[in-house]
Amino acid sequence: MKVKKYFSGCCILLFMLIAFSSCLMNDDLMTSNVHTGGLLDATTLIQYKAGSLHNDTISVVVYQGPAVTSIKIFKRYTHIADGSETDEILLDEVAVNGLNEDDTLVLDLVYGWDQLSQGFSKLGNGVDDFPQTANLADIGDYFTLRYVSVLSDGTEASNRSKTEVLVANSYAGYYRSQITYFHPTLGGTYPTVPYWYGFLPDSKELITISSNQCSMNFSIWGSDGETMTITIEQDNTVTFEVVGFEYIVKAGDPYDSSKASYYDSSSKTIYLYYYWEGPGGYRVMWEVLYPDF
């Protein structure tokens, strides 16, 4: 476990805005004998990939305030096939030793499958054996981690922030997105001079839906909920569905029938071709997703 302390209020605010998708709720749920202190925020989602040499770190922000002695982390497991859940049991108790009295601090936590699965013998349905290795788990199943702050006087604060540890498929993870964008009225000439070409500044995360499906932000959008769900078929062709976008997005390139979306299994690269029609003609996108993990 790594502990980081931040002594600049501006740095704290910037870190929280950029690094975490979860939101701090000021009215975090408390047990009846505690009314203040112990607030924390945690990474909302990590994807656990069987056989990966490294899995994502869970970052827990413990806010400055009354001294937190430790953080109890509880776990439960959801089996997506039947929706059954295990009982919640203790995963870990992380020492804080009151370091949050002077400043906000960040704890970086990494848990292996042995730690996550320990204590479970059956799935929540009470029938099926609990998967003892990640590669025996069903893709789409997930652990839910819940955080309880133990204060210096022994009282406890149950925080709203939770972390989902998702059993991921082989395509999940971060990718660098290279976009070639042709627009009929804003400039450029198809197919040699795009209106815009380059890598997006931030990596895209492909989030597991099923064994061959992932969701991600659509194209250069996503901040308003524009999402693309991609399906990698058995022959490595790629189909997709776009939701939350103002136009109907179609597969391929209206000017070149040879451009069809596909997955290159040797390089783990995804090639996407899509377009939509708006005022003035077709907007054409060629997007290449290069693995960044």
N, C-alpha and C positions, 0 to 999 in steps of 0.2 A: 504494500500500500504506500502511495506517495502522498505527502501533505504539502500543500502550497499555501502561502499567506500573501495577501495583497494589501499594501499599505496606501494605495491611492484610490480615493473614492471613484474617480473617473475611470480608472482601469477596471475596478469591480463592475461598474455599470456596463462598460463596453463588453467585458467578458460575458456577462450574463445575457446581454442582448444577442450576441453573436453565437455563443456556444451552445445554448440550450433552447430547445423548442418548447419545453414545459413552462408553465406560468406559475409564479408564486401566488398562492392564495393567502391573504392576510388573516383569514378566519380559519386557518388550519384546524382540523379536528383535534381536540384535546381530551384526555381522560378527565374525569370529574374533579380530580384534585389538583389540576394545573390549569392556569388561565393565560400564561404568557411565556414566551421563550421557547427555544428549541426548534425554531423554524428552519427548514432546509428545502432544497430543491435538488432534483436528480435527473440524469439523462432518462428520457422517456422510453427509448427503444434502442436495443442492440440486437443484432442478428448473429446467431450462433451457427457456425458452419462446421460440420463434421470434418475432421482431418485438417482443419486450418492450423497453421503454425502460430497464428495470433488471432485473437478475437477482440472485439471492441471493448474499450475501457468504459466502465460506469463512472461518471464524475458526479460527486455529491457535494453541493455547495452548502456549507453550514454558516448561517448568517450571524453577524456580530450581535451579541446579546448576552442574556444570562448564561452562565457556564453550562455547557453540555459535557457530561462525563463520558458518555458513550452513545452509540447508535445501534439499536437492535434492528436487524434486517430479517424480515420474515419472508417465506416463499410459499407459493402454491403452484400447481401445475394444471394446465387445462389441455384436455385431449380433444382436438378440434372435431374428430370424426363423430363423437356423440355428445360433445359439449360438457363432459363430466369434469369435475374439479376435485383435486385432492384436498385434504385438510391442510390448513396453513401451519407450517412449523418454522422453527428458527433456523436461519441459514448462517448467521454470523452476528457477532457483537463487536463493533469497531470502536476502539478507544479514541476519544477526542481530548480528554484530560483538561477541559476548560479552555483550550486554545482559542476558542471563538469569542472569549470575553474581550480581547483587544482588537480583533479584526475578523472579517469574514475569511474563511479558509475553504479549500477545495481538497477533497479526498478522492484519489483515483483508485478504483477497485477493479480487480479482474478475478472472475471465478471460472474454474474449469468444470467440466461435466460431472466429475466425481463429487465436487462440493455441492453443485446444484441438485444432484439426484440423491445424495445421501439422506437416509431416513425415510425414503419412499420405497415400498415394496410392491404396491399395486397402483394402477391408475385410479382415478376418482370413481370409476364404475365398480371398483372392488373386485373385478374379475381378471382383467388383463394385467400381466406383469409389467412393472415399470421398466422402461428401457434403460439398461445399465450403461450403454454407450450412446453417443450422439447419433451415430449412423444407424442405430436401431429405432430411433425416435421418428415419429411421423412428421413430415414437413408441414409446417403450419401450426404445430403444437407450440405452447409457450409457457414459460414461467412468469409469474407476476411477483415482483419484489415490493414489499411495503416497509416503510421506515418509521421507527419510533425513537425519538430522542429521550435519553435518560438525563435528567437535570441533576445538579449537584446535591439537591435535597432528596433525591430518590424518586421524585415524581416523573411522570412520563408524558410526552407529547406525541400523539399519533398524527403524522404529517399526511397531507393530501397527495403529495408527489409519489408516484409509483414508477417502476421500471418494468417494461415488458422485454423478456429475453426470448426471442423468436427463433424456433428451429428453422434455419434458412435452407433454400435450395442452392444449387451450385452456381446459379447466375447472380445471386444476390450480392450486393456490395456497392462500392463506389466506382464510378466511371468518369473519365474526362470526356466531355461532349464537344465534338467538333461540328460546327454548323456551316452549311453552305445554303444561303437564302437568296432565292431569286424572286424579285417583286416586279410586277408589270409596269408600275408607274413611278416608283421612288428612285430608280436609277439602276444602271447595269444592263447587261445583255445576256440572255440565256443562249447557250449554256457555258459561255467562257468567262463572263464578267459578272459575278454575283453582286447583288445589292449589299450583302454582308457575308463575310467569311471569317471564321476564327474559332478559337476555343472559348467556351463559357468560363467566366472567372472562377466559378465554384464547381466542384465535382457534383455529379448527380448520384443519388442513392437509389438503387433498385431494391425495392422492399418485397419480400416474399409474400405471395398469395397462395400458391400451390407448388407442386413439384416442377412445373414448367411455366409458371406465370409470375410476373413481378409488376409492380406499379412504380411510377416515377413522375416527376414534374414533366409537363408537356413542353417540348421544344425549348424556347427561350422564355417561356412563361412559367406559371406555377404558384405565384404569390397569392393569386385569387382563387386557388383551388383547381386550376387547369391540370388534369391528370391524364397520363397515358398508361394503359395496362397492356403489356406486351405478352404474347404467348409464343414460346419457341416450340415449334412442332417437331415431330420425330425426324423429318427430313431436313431439319435446321432452317426451314423457312420461318419467317416471323410474321404473325398477324397481330393486330392491335385494335384497341378501342380508346377513343378520346372522349372524356367527359369534362364539362365545365368550360368549354371553349365556345366562343360565339359563332363559329362557322362549323360546317360539317366537314370533317377531315377524311379524305379518301386515301387509299393505299396506292403507292406507285408514283410515277411521274407522267403527267398527261402528254408530254412530248417525247417520251422515250420508254417504250414498253419493256425494254430489257432491265430496267431498274426496279427490282423487286427486293423487299426487305429480307435479310437472312442473317444467320448467326454463323460466324467462322469459329468452329470448335478448336482449331489448332492455335489460334491467337486469342481466343475468348473475346473476340470483338463483335459488336452488333452493328449491322448496317441497316438504317431505316430510311425509307423513301416515302414521302407523303406530300399531299397538296390540298389546297382548298380554293374555292372560287369566291372572289369579292369584286368590288367595283374596279373595273379596268382589266380584269382577267384573273389568271391563276397565280397564286402564291405557291412556289415550289420549294420544298425543303429536302436537303440531303443531310442526314445526321449520322455521324459515326461515334459509337461509344467504345472508348478504349479502357480496359480494366485498370483501375487505380488502387489495387489491393494486393 
